[in-house]
Amino acid sequence: MNMSISPVEDVAAEPQREGGLRVLLSDGVVRDVAASPGHSVMELIRDAGIAELPAYCGGVCSCATCHVYVGAEWLSLLPPMSDDEDALLDSIANRASQSRLSCQIPFSAQLHGMEVTVAVEE
């Protein structure tokens, strides 16, 4: 019997572009959120009823309570970070290299399938 084996593709190298938005919660639950262009990532998460992301200021970049960690393969597809966003992220203890404020990420078609982790205050 002659069996051919296909090489394994490196799926991590290219972001998945299917579905909406994948949101990872602190308890390990993954929520798939319907997403469409014209909304911020924060609005999509809030409108999906995910209370773990309080977003107290409602998306005006003044509180950092919509802090998320963006999957590394998606970072290059996001708009540059503003000075205000950078300053707010500097004010929190759990900032990481993949930190962004979800209110500052406009959702677009190229972000379908993007994965974010809600950053819970320590």
Buried (B, 14 or more C-beta within 10 A) or exposed (E): EEEEEEEEEEEEEEBBEEEBBBBBBEEEEEBEBEBEEEBBBBBBBBEBEBEBBEBEBEBEBEBBBBBBBBBEBBEEEBEEBEEEBEEBBEEBEEBEEBBBBBBBBBBBEEBBBBBBBBBEEE
